[in-house]
């Protein structure tokens, strides 16, 4: 069950953090993985880790806010692997600036990366899936797309991730009879490149108090969710918003 041997997966924002973890999780199940990000040198290091698992890796320099770069990435992936079966829209980021002080250009930057980038990747990689009548799209949202956070001013990030959630539902509805499922994964607080040791330490108190398990997520605890949504066995699951947050949204 959940054998991805022979599948071709694309993971954006895969040069570090959760994107790297997602790419490795899919590779462990047998998928060949194209990894996209802006930092080619970082991608090459992740590609080596993937290939050590006995599958193929393709590092592709790509800025997901630029539709032309995404089109070029599609061409590279299809040239190398022939098709695309799985898309993980992980590229994203945010900033902590109060709503009333947030510069207009920063608002636009966050929405462009988190929301527009996921849309463009679905549009252009999705065409490959639609042509063959099979695909798995997994959009990485956040628990901050499901509710507000009083401890940090994250208006742009929360707005973008809320958009990702409903974009997922609509895309799932439009593609439901075409063999392509579209789901979203909403992680809680996990350490990452953006959430480094200092950031996680500063957030420790409210993570402890607001999470039922009284801790942040650990590396590897998202792997089973991403593999499940990527597998052929999840063929009747679409438009689902899967939360992996240690009970944050249960309280």
C-alpha positions as CSV (number, residue, x, y, z in Angstrom):
1,X,0.0,0.0,0.0
2,X,1.1,3.6,-0.8
3,X,3.8,2.3,-3.2
4,X,4.8,5.3,-5.4
5,X,7.3,3.3,-7.6
6,X,7.3,4.8,-11.1
7,X,5.4,7.9,-10.1
8,X,6.9,11.3,-10.9
9,X,6.5,13.9,-8.2
10,X,7.1,17.7,-8.3
11,X,7.8,19.5,-5.0
12,X,8.2,23.2,-4.9
13,X,10.2,25.1,-2.3
14,X,12.2,21.9,-1.9
15,X,15.6,23.3,-1.2
16,X,15.2,23.1,2.6
17,X,12.7,22.7,5.5
18,X,9.4,21.0,4.9
19,X,9.8,20.9,1.1
20,X,13.0,18.8,1.5
21,X,11.1,16.5,3.9
22,X,8.2,16.1,1.5
23,X,10.6,15.3,-1.4
24,X,12.4,12.6,0.7
25,X,9.2,11.1,2.0
26,X,7.9,10.6,-1.6
27,X,11.3,9.3,-2.7
28,X,11.3,6.7,0.1
29,X,8.1,5.3,-1.4
30,X,9.7,4.9,-4.8
31,X,8.8,8.2,-6.6
32,X,11.2,10.0,-8.9
33,X,11.2,13.6,-7.7
34,X,11.7,16.9,-9.4
35,X,12.6,19.5,-6.9
36,X,12.0,23.2,-7.5
37,X,13.3,26.3,-5.8
38,X,15.2,29.5,-6.4
39,X,18.5,28.3,-4.9
40,X,20.0,25.7,-7.3
41,X,23.0,24.9,-5.1
42,X,20.7,23.9,-2.2
43,X,18.6,21.9,-4.6
44,X,21.6,19.9,-5.7
45,X,22.3,18.9,-2.2
46,X,18.8,17.6,-1.7
47,X,18.9,15.8,-5.0
48,X,21.9,13.8,-3.8
49,X,20.0,12.8,-0.7
50,X,17.1,11.7,-2.9
51,X,19.3,9.7,-5.3
52,X,20.8,7.9,-2.3
53,X,17.4,6.3,-1.8
54,X,17.6,4.6,-5.2
55,X,15.4,6.9,-7.3
56,X,16.0,9.8,-9.7
57,X,16.0,13.4,-8.8
58,X,15.9,16.5,-11.0
59,X,16.8,19.9,-9.4
60,X,15.1,22.8,-11.3
61,X,15.8,26.4,-10.5
62,X,12.3,28.1,-10.5
63,X,10.6,31.1,-9.0
64,X,7.0,30.1,-8.7
65,X,5.8,33.7,-8.8
66,X,6.9,33.8,-12.4
67,X,4.6,31.9,-14.8
68,X,7.2,31.7,-17.5
69,X,9.7,30.0,-15.2
70,X,7.0,27.5,-14.2
71,X,6.3,26.8,-17.9
72,X,10.0,26.2,-18.4
73,X,10.0,23.9,-15.3
74,X,7.2,21.9,-16.8
75,X,9.1,21.4,-20.0
76,X,12.2,20.3,-18.1
77,X,10.3,17.8,-16.0
78,X,8.4,16.3,-18.9
79,X,11.7,16.1,-20.9
80,X,13.4,14.2,-18.1
81,X,10.6,12.0,-16.8
82,X,7.9,12.0,-19.5
83,X,5.1,13.0,-17.2
84,X,3.9,14.3,-13.8
85,X,1.8,12.3,-11.4
86,X,2.1,14.3,-8.1
87,X,2.4,18.0,-7.4
88,X,3.2,19.3,-3.9
89,X,2.8,23.1,-3.8
90,X,5.0,23.8,-0.8
91,X,6.8,27.1,-1.8
92,X,5.8,29.9,0.6
93,X,6.7,32.3,3.3
94,X,5.4,35.2,5.4
95,X,6.3,38.1,7.5
96,X,5.3,39.4,11.0
97,X,4.1,43.0,10.5
98,X,0.9,44.4,11.9
99,X,-1.9,45.0,9.4
100,X,-1.9,48.7,9.7
101,X,1.9,48.9,9.2
102,X,2.3,46.3,6.4
103,X,3.8,47.9,3.3
104,X,1.7,47.4,0.2
105,X,4.6,45.7,-1.6
106,X,5.1,43.2,1.2
107,X,1.4,42.2,1.1
108,X,1.6,41.7,-2.6
109,X,4.9,39.7,-2.2
110,X,3.5,37.2,0.3
111,X,0.3,36.7,-1.7
112,X,2.3,36.3,-4.9
113,X,4.5,33.6,-3.4
114,X,1.9,31.7,-1.3
115,X,-1.3,32.0,-3.4
116,X,-0.3,32.9,-6.9
117,X,2.6,30.5,-7.0
118,X,0.3,27.6,-6.0
119,X,-2.2,28.6,-8.7
120,X,0.3,28.9,-11.5
121,X,1.8,25.5,-10.6
122,X,-1.6,23.8,-10.5
123,X,-2.5,25.4,-13.8
124,X,0.6,24.4,-15.8
125,X,1.6,21.1,-14.1
126,X,-2.1,20.3,-13.9
127,X,-2.5,20.3,-17.7
128,X,-0.1,17.3,-17.9
129,X,-2.2,15.4,-15.3
130,X,-5.5,16.3,-17.0
131,X,-4.3,15.2,-20.4
132,X,-3.7,11.7,-19.1
133,X,-6.6,11.6,-16.7
134,X,-4.6,11.1,-13.5
135,X,-2.9,13.2,-10.9
136,X,-2.5,14.1,-7.2
137,X,-2.2,17.8,-6.2
138,X,-1.3,18.6,-2.6
139,X,-1.3,22.2,-1.6
140,X,0.5,23.1,1.6
141,X,-1.7,25.5,3.6
142,X,-1.4,26.1,7.3
143,X,-3.5,26.1,10.5
144,X,-3.1,29.9,10.2
145,X,-5.3,29.6,7.1
146,X,-8.1,28.2,9.3
147,X,-8.1,30.9,12.0
148,X,-6.4,33.9,13.5
149,X,-3.4,34.1,15.7
150,X,-3.3,36.7,18.5
151,X,0.4,36.2,19.3
152,X,1.9,37.2,16.0
153,X,0.8,39.7,13.3
154,X,0.7,37.5,10.2
155,X,-2.1,39.0,8.2
156,X,-0.6,38.5,4.8
157,X,0.4,34.9,5.4
158,X,-2.9,34.0,7.1
159,X,-4.8,35.6,4.2
160,X,-2.8,33.7,1.6
161,X,-3.1,30.4,3.3
162,X,-6.9,30.9,3.7
163,X,-7.0,31.5,0.0
164,X,-5.0,28.3,-0.6
165,X,-7.6,26.3,1.3
166,X,-10.6,27.5,-0.7
167,X,-8.6,27.4,-3.9
168,X,-8.0,23.7,-3.2
169,X,-11.7,23.1,-2.7
170,X,-12.6,24.8,-5.9
171,X,-9.9,23.1,-8.0
172,X,-11.0,19.8,-6.5
173,X,-14.6,20.5,-7.6
174,X,-13.5,21.5,-11.2
175,X,-11.3,18.4,-11.6
176,X,-13.3,15.9,-9.7
177,X,-14.5,13.9,-12.7
178,X,-11.1,14.2,-14.6
179,X,-9.0,11.9,-12.5
180,X,-7.1,14.6,-10.7
181,X,-7.6,15.0,-6.9
182,X,-6.7,18.2,-5.2
183,X,-6.2,18.3,-1.4
184,X,-4.5,20.6,1.1
185,X,-2.3,19.7,4.1
186,X,-2.4,22.2,7.0
187,X,0.6,21.7,9.3
188,X,0.8,23.2,12.7
189,X,4.1,24.7,14.0
190,X,7.1,22.8,12.8
191,X,10.8,23.8,12.8
192,X,12.0,24.8,9.4
193,X,14.5,27.1,7.7
194,X,12.2,30.0,8.3
195,X,11.3,28.8,11.8
196,X,14.8,28.3,13.1
197,X,15.9,27.4,16.7
198,X,15.6,31.0,17.9
199,X,12.1,31.5,16.3
200,X,10.9,28.2,17.7
201,X,12.2,29.1,21.2
202,X,10.4,32.5,21.1
203,X,7.1,30.8,20.1
204,X,7.5,27.9,22.6
205,X,5.1,29.3,25.3
206,X,2.1,29.8,23.1
207,X,2.7,26.6,21.1
208,X,2.8,24.7,24.4
209,X,-0.3,26.5,25.7
210,X,-2.4,26.3,22.5
211,X,-1.5,22.8,21.2
212,X,-3.2,19.8,22.8
213,X,0.0,17.8,22.6
214,X,1.9,20.8,24.2
215,X,4.7,20.7,21.6
216,X,5.5,21.6,18.0
217,X,5.7,19.0,15.3
218,X,8.8,16.8,14.8
219,X,10.6,16.1,11.6
220,X,8.9,13.1,9.9
221,X,5.5,13.7,11.4
222,X,4.1,15.1,8.1
223,X,5.5,12.2,6.0
224,X,2.5,9.9,6.3
225,X,0.0,12.6,5.4
226,X,1.9,13.6,2.3
227,X,2.4,10.0,1.1
228,X,-1.3,9.2,1.8
229,X,-2.6,12.1,-0.3
230,X,-0.1,11.3,-3.1
231,X,-1.0,7.6,-3.4
232,X,-3.4,6.0,-5.8
233,X,-5.2,4.5,-2.8
234,X,-6.6,8.0,-1.9
235,X,-8.6,8.1,-5.2
236,X,-11.9,9.0,-3.4
237,X,-10.3,11.8,-1.4
238,X,-10.5,15.2,-3.0
239,X,-11.2,18.7,-1.7
240,X,-10.1,17.6,1.8
241,X,-8.2,19.9,4.2
242,X,-6.1,17.5,6.2
243,X,-4.8,19.0,9.4
244,X,-1.6,17.8,11.2
245,X,-1.2,20.1,14.1
246,X,-0.9,18.1,17.4
247,X,-4.5,19.1,18.3
248,X,-4.1,22.9,17.8
249,X,-7.4,23.2,16.0
250,X,-9.1,20.8,18.4
251,X,-9.1,23.3,21.3
